Structure formats: C-alpha cells, structure tokens
Amino acid sequence: MELYNNIASVLSKKSINLIVGNMYDFMAIWEEWYRGSVNDFHYYKAQLADGTSCNCERLTMNMPKKTCEDISKLLWTEKTQINLSTQKATKRLWEVLESKENSFTLNFPIFLEKGLAIGNGALVEYKDKDKTIIDYIDGGLFIPYKYTNSYINGMITISRFTEDTSKDKKMYYTHITYHEFNGEEYKKYNELYKSKIENELGKEIDFETIFPDVINPYIIKTNTPHFQIFRPNLANNLDMSSPMGISIYANSIDRFKAIDLKYDSFMNEFELGKKRIVVDSTALKAKVDTTLDGKVRYVQYFDKNDKVYQAISGMENQPAKEIDFKLRSEEHINAINAELNWLSSNIGLGSNFYKFDGSSISTKTVKEVMSEHSEAFRTKEHHQIIVDDVIYDMVKAICELEGIKTNSITIVHDDSIIEDKDSERISAQQEVGQGLRSKKDYMINVRGMNEEQAEQALQEISKEKQSNAEMFGFENREE
C-alpha cells in the first residue's frame, strides 16, 4: 500500500488523481486468503501446561481458491468458441489467441480465477513488432484515474524491475503506462522512474534511455479500447464511490476462519485422540538378565520408540493401562459442512454445493447444477455479462491490430456442465418450426457455426431440397 500511495502522491503533482483509497489494502487481504496463508490467522502461539508457549500453524482447507476455481470453470472452459463472420477470419483470430506468447486457452481461465479472487484484472492488447500481444494483468498492478459510473476509461499499469549497482545495493525502476480511451481515440504513453528505495517511485528519467524502440506516445483513432477491465459482477460495498470491483469472497472472510478453525480441530482430533498405553517410567528402562551360561544381557520389554506408550511416575507394580479416546469425527464433519453450506450460499453457488466427507470435498453433480433455476446457474449468468463484454472488446482490438475484417463476433459458451444441451436443441428446433427463430440464428447460436458456415450449410440444404423435388417430381415448398 505504501508504494501505491507514493505513486498517487507523485502523479497528483501532474494533476493526475489516481483512485487508490482503501481498495488495495482489501486486495492484499484477499490475496493472502487466496494463497491459503494469512499471517495473523494461520500462524499463532499456543499456551502450554507449564506456562510456556510454542509457535503453531493452523491447517487450512483453502476454500478461497476452491471457490474461485469452481466459478471460473462455470464461466469459461476450453470448449468455449469465439467465431467471426468468416472461417478464414476465425482461423486467423485463433492463431493470434493461441500463439506461444498469448496461450489464451491456458491463460484466460487463470486470469478469470485471479480476477474473481482479487476483485479486479485487466487485459491490454498491443503490437510488439509484427506480433499482437495480450497482457494479462493482475488487479494489484493497475490503478484507475478516469471513469464514468463504473466504466473505467483511464488507468495506469505498473511494472517494476531492479538493477544491481553494487554487492549489497539495488536500483529500483518503475515503468508506468497510461491508457486512455475517449470513444474516438486510444492513447498510450509511458514514463520511467528510478529510486534507491524499494517502496518509493523516485525520480522520473528519460523513458527512451531504457526503451528506445517503443513508440511513445502511441495514439490511434478508434472506437475500440485496447484495454479491458474484468471484475466480478458485484456491488462494491466496501468503497461505494470506487469503480474497482470486490472479490467474490470479500464478505465471506469470517466463514473461511470458521471453516479452517473446525478443520484444524478435526485434524487435531486424530493426533490428540489416538490410543495410548500408560506404563511406569521404570518399565521403559532395560532390565539386566543373566543367561544359563552366565552371560549378562539387557532386555527391553517395551519399545521406547513406539509413540503409543506414555511413561509416567508412580505406577510401580501396576499393570499397563490402555487409554482409548473416542473420536468426535462425525461432529466435526457436520460442523464443517454447516459452514460450507453457508459459504456456498453466500458466494452464489447455493446451499449444499460443497460436501466434506472427512477426506475430501465434493461438489454438486452435473444433474444437480443443470437446472436453470439453480442459484449456481443464475450466478454464472450474472458474471457472464462482464466476461462476454471483456471478450468482445478484446477480440475487436485484436481484429483492429491484425487488420482482420469481420461483420460479427459470436461467443458460444460450453454450458454442458449446467444445461441439458439436448433439451435446448429440441426447444430451438421447435422455435424454428414455429417461425419464432431463423434457421441461420439456430445454426450460429445452437450449432456453434460462424456466419459463413451457417450460410454455406443453408445453401447446401436448399440445393438438396431442390434436387429431391426435381428427382421425384414434387414442387419444392419452403415452409
């Protein structure tokens, strides 16, 4: 947070007012929970019986990451299609998306997952020599400074690198890129700062000294922004004046604490409740035994390395006692499941989405999530609006940079995990038969074809009908 405030302070002297507030403090907290390691919760001191204390680590189920993974899978899969109006244009688009530098199928789901966790993420498209590059930017590496309502049309992106100046000293460089879009023009320009202190922006230096080949500033006439902001489709109740988004679990931190407390207790139950055999401390000492031939040997009647034996004083001449504690595993499992139900409902996946059986967590089956009336389905549709907007503008920017001509951009999601595709197809066929839907629309949105493929398929169907009519002497009527 210190660095963000320092950047905001320096840029305010240039009349650039960055939107920082408390959001980056919250984002740091959400990131800690996403990692599964929160310093002031998962690490603590425990008081021992003798009055001393020891350092302990609380076990975690890492549900923040799990929830983001599951919602991300609802929003995007490798079967999702992006089609342009022609087959040639679609092929060129996917060549750019799947280039070694972009690896869209691999990187975009990860980008979504992080955006759901941190509350924000950004994509930036640009030309690097002859290649079109997509930058996947984590929420903590950009700061808005212009926005209308919740639409951000001005932001800076931050990248940092270091230079070793001597054995123990470093120089810190901060590369700031401004992105602005006013509906008619996209402008990008760069600044470079140098500092001896890690958390300070430092002094501005000539950008061209480090990046002589970068066009600065870069300005083009366009109605398409070359950057997009992704955030969960949730109201920001932590800073209602900010255009920044919030994590899907921003209001569920208490549930994560309750889950991990119960899970840690559940695992400790097996450690603390294991069977023990209590014997007198003298029983663990080796006894002297003389063999028939007069040799002396030492005999150990109990294995002192076996953890089941607990030696105490004062049990002379008493038999060993077995202590077998009753495990409360069922009570713990029920308590954890109660917390999981509350959590899944709070983040929009509905109650009973998660179930803990003592060894692993399972989620609802496909049939259980399939219904369009399920809360998980409604949540998926709710966040999908933002995802589709981001993809649409990203594709438009890539087409502009690559000179790809297209009349349409179609996103066909793989909803097989939550929808009955056969039922959807039958319903669509009925709509076509009743004249409520065009055949072309059916080909594109149900069959997943692009505009060119749909036109070609309809022409072939028409030709076959005409050929059959001529063969059998029937009049061809198009119903």
Backbone hydrogen bonds, N-H to C=O, Kabsch-Sander energy under -0.5 kcal/mol:
donor,donor_aa,acceptor,acceptor_aa,energy
5,N,1,M,-2.3
6,N,2,E,-2.0
7,I,3,L,-2.7
8,A,4,Y,-2.7
9,S,5,N,-2.3
10,V,6,N,-2.3
11,L,7,I,-2.6
12,S,8,A,-1.6
13,K,9,S,-0.6
13,K,10,V,-0.8
14,K,11,L,-1.5
15,S,12,S,-1.6
16,I,11,L,-2.0
17,N,15,S,-0.7
18,L,16,I,-0.9
19,I,144,P,-2.9
20,V,18,L,-1.1
23,M,20,V,-1.0
24,Y,20,V,-0.5
25,D,22,N,-0.8
26,F,22,N,-1.9
27,M,23,M,-2.5
28,A,24,Y,-1.4
29,I,25,D,-1.5
30,W,26,F,-2.6
31,E,27,M,-2.1
32,E,28,A,-1.7
33,W,29,I,-1.9
34,Y,30,W,-2.2
35,R,31,E,-2.1
36,G,32,E,-1.1
37,S,32,E,-1.6
39,N,37,S,-0.6
41,F,38,V,-1.9
42,H,38,V,-2.9
43,Y,38,V,-0.6
43,Y,39,N,-0.7
44,Y,56,C,-2.1
46,A,54,C,-2.7
48,L,52,T,-3.7
51,G,48,L,-1.8
54,C,46,A,-2.0
56,C,44,Y,-3.3
58,R,42,H,-3.2
66,K,62,N,-1.5
67,T,63,M,-2.7
68,C,64,P,-1.7
69,E,65,K,-2.5
70,D,66,K,-2.2
71,I,67,T,-2.2
72,S,68,C,-2.3
73,K,69,E,-1.9
74,L,70,D,-1.2
75,L,71,I,-1.7
76,W,72,S,-2.0
80,T,77,T,-1.6
81,Q,412,V,-2.9
83,N,410,T,-3.1
85,S,408,S,-0.6
90,T,86,T,-2.2
91,K,87,Q,-2.4
92,R,88,K,-2.0
93,L,89,A,-2.3
94,W,90,T,-2.2
95,E,91,K,-1.5
96,V,92,R,-1.6
97,L,93,L,-2.5
98,E,94,W,-2.5
99,S,96,V,-1.2
103,S,99,S,-3.0
104,F,97,L,-2.7
106,L,103,S,-0.7
107,N,103,S,-3.1
108,F,104,F,-2.7
110,I,106,L,-0.7
111,F,107,N,-2.5
112,L,108,F,-2.6
113,E,109,P,-2.4
114,K,110,I,-2.5
115,G,111,F,-2.3
116,L,112,L,-2.5
117,A,113,E,-1.5
118,I,114,K,-3.3
119,G,115,G,-1.9
121,G,230,F,-1.5
122,A,137,I,-2.4
123,L,228,Q,-2.4
124,V,135,D,-1.6
125,E,226,H,-2.3
126,Y,133,I,-2.0
128,D,131,K,-3.3
129,K,127,K,-0.6
130,D,128,D,-0.6
131,K,128,D,-1.9
133,I,126,Y,-3.2
133,I,131,K,-0.6
135,D,124,V,-3.2
135,D,133,I,-0.5
136,Y,134,I,-0.5
137,I,122,A,-3.2
137,I,135,D,-0.7
138,D,136,Y,-0.5
139,G,120,N,-1.0
141,L,138,D,-2.1
142,F,139,G,-0.9
143,I,156,I,-2.3
145,Y,154,G,-2.8
146,K,154,G,-1.8
148,T,151,Y,-2.7
151,Y,148,T,-2.7
152,I,150,S,-0.6
153,N,146,K,-1.2
153,N,151,Y,-0.6
154,G,146,K,-1.4
155,M,179,H,-2.2
156,I,143,I,-2.5
157,T,177,T,-2.3
158,I,141,L,-2.6
159,S,175,H,-2.0
161,F,173,Y,-2.0
163,E,171,M,-2.0
165,T,163,E,-0.6
165,T,169,K,-1.4
166,S,169,K,-1.4
171,M,163,E,-2.8
172,Y,195,S,-3.4
173,Y,161,F,-3.0
173,Y,171,M,-0.5
174,T,193,Y,-2.3
175,H,159,S,-3.4
176,I,174,T,-0.6
176,I,191,E,-2.5
177,T,157,T,-2.2
178,Y,189,Y,-3.2
179,H,155,M,-2.9
180,E,187,K,-2.5
181,F,153,N,-2.3
182,N,185,E,-1.7
186,Y,220,I,-2.5
187,K,180,E,-2.6
188,K,218,Y,-2.8
189,Y,178,Y,-1.3
191,E,176,I,-2.6
192,L,205,I,-0.7
193,Y,174,T,-2.2
194,K,203,K,-2.6
195,S,172,Y,-2.5
200,E,197,I,-1.4
203,K,194,K,-2.6
205,I,192,L,-2.8
209,T,206,D,-1.2
210,I,207,F,-1.2
211,F,207,F,-2.2
214,V,211,F,-1.0
218,Y,188,K,-3.8
219,I,217,P,-0.5
220,I,186,Y,-2.2
222,T,184,E,-1.7
222,T,220,I,-0.6
228,Q,123,L,-2.3
230,F,121,G,-3.1
230,F,228,Q,-0.5
234,L,232,P,-2.5
237,N,235,A,-1.2
242,S,239,D,-1.9
248,I,116,L,-2.4
250,A,247,S,-1.7
252,S,249,Y,-2.0
256,F,252,S,-1.7
257,K,253,I,-2.0
258,A,254,D,-2.2
259,I,255,R,-2.7
260,D,256,F,-2.5
261,L,257,K,-2.3
262,K,258,A,-2.0
263,Y,259,I,-2.6
264,D,260,D,-2.6
265,S,261,L,-1.8
266,F,262,K,-2.3
267,M,263,Y,-2.3
268,N,264,D,-2.1
269,E,265,S,-1.5
270,F,266,F,-0.7
270,F,267,M,-0.6
271,E,267,M,-1.0
272,L,268,N,-3.5
273,G,269,E,-1.7
274,K,271,E,-0.6
276,R,323,I,-2.7
277,I,308,V,-3.5
278,V,276,R,-0.5
278,V,321,K,-3.2
279,V,310,Q,-2.0
281,S,312,I,-2.1
283,A,280,D,-1.9
284,L,281,S,-0.9
285,K,282,T,-1.2
287,K,299,V,-2.9
289,D,297,R,-3.4
291,T,289,D,-0.5
291,T,295,K,-3.0
294,G,291,T,-1.8
297,R,289,D,-3.1
299,V,287,K,-3.1
299,V,297,R,-0.5
301,Y,299,V,-0.6
304,K,302,F,-1.0
306,D,303,D,-1.7
307,K,305,N,-0.6
309,Y,306,D,-1.5
310,Q,277,I,-2.7
312,I,279,V,-2.3
318,Q,315,M,-2.0
321,K,278,V,-2.4
323,I,276,R,-3.5
324,D,322,E,-0.5
325,F,323,I,-0.6
327,L,325,F,-0.6
332,H,328,R,-1.9
333,I,329,S,-2.6
334,N,330,E,-2.4
335,A,331,E,-2.0
336,I,332,H,-2.7
337,N,333,I,-2.4
338,A,334,N,-1.8
339,E,335,A,-1.7
340,L,336,I,-2.4
341,N,337,N,-2.3
342,W,338,A,-1.7
343,L,339,E,-2.5
344,S,340,L,-2.9
345,S,341,N,-1.9
346,N,342,W,-2.0
347,I,343,L,-1.8
348,G,345,S,-0.8
349,L,344,S,-2.9
350,G,344,S,-0.8
353,F,350,G,-1.0
355,K,362,S,-2.1
357,D,360,S,-1.9
362,S,355,K,-2.7
364,K,353,F,-0.9
369,V,365,T,-1.6
370,M,366,V,-1.1
371,S,367,K,-0.5
374,S,371,S,-1.6
378,R,374,S,-1.9
379,T,375,E,-2.5
380,K,376,A,-2.3
381,E,377,F,-2.5
382,H,378,R,-2.1
383,H,379,T,-2.3
384,Q,380,K,-1.9
385,I,381,E,-0.9
385,I,382,H,-0.6
386,I,383,H,-0.7
387,V,383,H,-1.7
388,D,384,Q,-2.8
389,D,385,I,-1.7
390,V,386,I,-2.3
391,I,387,V,-2.6
392,Y,388,D,-2.7
393,D,389,D,-2.2
394,M,390,V,-2.2
395,V,391,I,-2.7
396,K,392,Y,-2.1
397,A,393,D,-2.1
398,I,394,M,-2.3
399,C,395,V,-2.8
400,E,396,K,-2.0
401,L,397,A,-2.4
402,E,398,I,-2.4
403,G,399,C,-1.1
404,I,399,C,-2.2
410,T,83,N,-3.2
412,V,81,Q,-2.6
412,V,410,T,-0.6
413,H,411,I,-0.7
415,D,413,H,-1.2
418,I,415,D,-1.8
419,E,415,D,-2.7
421,K,419,E,-1.1
424,E,420,D,-2.1
425,R,421,K,-2.5
426,I,422,D,-2.5
427,S,423,S,-2.4
428,A,424,E,-2.2
429,Q,425,R,-2.3
430,Q,426,I,-2.1
431,E,427,S,-1.9
432,V,428,A,-2.1
433,G,429,Q,-2.5
434,Q,430,Q,-1.9
435,G,432,V,-1.3
436,L,431,E,-2.9
437,R,431,E,-1.0
442,Y,438,S,-1.9
443,M,439,K,-2.3
444,I,440,K,-2.1
445,N,441,D,-2.8
446,V,442,Y,-1.9
447,R,442,Y,-1.7
449,M,443,M,-2.3
451,E,84,L,-0.5
452,E,85,S,-1.6
454,A,450,N,-2.4
455,E,451,E,-2.3
456,Q,452,E,-2.2
457,A,453,Q,-2.6
458,L,454,A,-2.4
459,Q,455,E,-2.1
460,E,456,Q,-2.2
461,I,457,A,-2.2
462,S,458,L,-2.3
463,K,459,Q,-2.4
464,E,460,E,-2.3
465,K,461,I,-2.1
466,Q,462,S,-2.2
467,S,463,K,-2.5
468,N,464,E,-2.5
469,A,465,K,-2.2
470,E,466,Q,-2.2
471,M,467,S,-2.1
472,F,468,N,-2.1
473,G,469,A,-0.8
474,F,469,A,-1.9
477,R,475,E,-0.6
479,E,477,R,-0.8
